[in-house]
Amino acid sequence: MRAMGTVTVLLFASLAERAGTRRLEVPVGAGATVGDVRDRVIERFPQLAPAVPTLMYALDEEYAREDAPVAPGSTLALIPPVSGG
C-alpha cells in the first residue's frame, strides 16, 4: 500500500497509557480501512494488541466499523471499553 497521506489517530484511556501518547499520525494509502489503520498502530505499539477484540472506533467523530474506508486527513479514535460503577 503506497502512502498517499496520513490519518490522525487518537488513543483514549488505557490505550493512551500503554502507548505513552494520545495522538499519532499514521500513513495511509488508497483503499485503507479502519482495520488497516488499527493494524498499523498495533505494529508500532504491540502492547495494544490485547485490546483489539473489544475496541470501538470513531471516524471523524462518528462510530465506524473496522471495514469502513478511511481517507487521508481523517481522524480515527480508538476507544477501549470503559468500565465504571
N, C-alpha and C positions, 0 to 999 in steps of 0.2 A: 504494500500500500504506500504510494508516494504521498508525502505530506503536502497538503495544499493550504494549510492554515492551522490554527490552534483552537482548542476549546479550553475555557476556564473551568477547572474542576474545584468544587467547594467540598470540603470534608467536614463533617459535623461530629460532635460528641466524642465517643471513644475512637472513632477513626482519626480525627484530628490529633488526639493524644498519642495514638500509636505511630502515626506518620511524622509527628513533630511539626506539622504545618496545617493550616486551614485552607490554603488555596494553592493551586499549581496550574501550570499551563501544559497541555498535552497536545502534541501534533496529531492531526487527523488528515486522512485522505478522503477522496470521493467514495461515497457509499458507506462511510463509517456509521456504526450504530452505537447506542448507549453501551451495549455489552462490549464492543470493541474498545471504547474509551476506558471503561471499567477495567478491562484486562490490561491495558497499558499502565494504568495506575497500580494494579497488583504486581506487574513486572517490576515496577520501580519500588514498591513498598510491599514485599511479600508478606510482611507481618499482618497485612489487612485481609489476606485470603480467607481466614476462618469466618469473616463476617459476610462473605459474598452470598451465601444461601438466604440470608434474611434482609439484605439491603433493599431499600426503596430508592427510587430515582426521581429527580425532578429536573426537567429540561426546560430552561428559560422560565422557571417558576411554575411549571405545570407538571403534575405527576406523569411519568412516562414508563413504558415497558422497556426491557433490555433490547428488544428488536427495533425500537424507534430510531429513525435516521437522525444523525447529528450533523449539523452544518458548521463549518468553521465560523468562529465568532460567537458560538452559543456558550451558555453557561450550564454545566451539569452539576447537580448536587447529589452526593452520595450520602444517604441518610440511614444510619443503623437503627434497629428497633430501639425505642425509648422505653425504659422500664420506670415505673413510678408506682406510688402507693396512694 
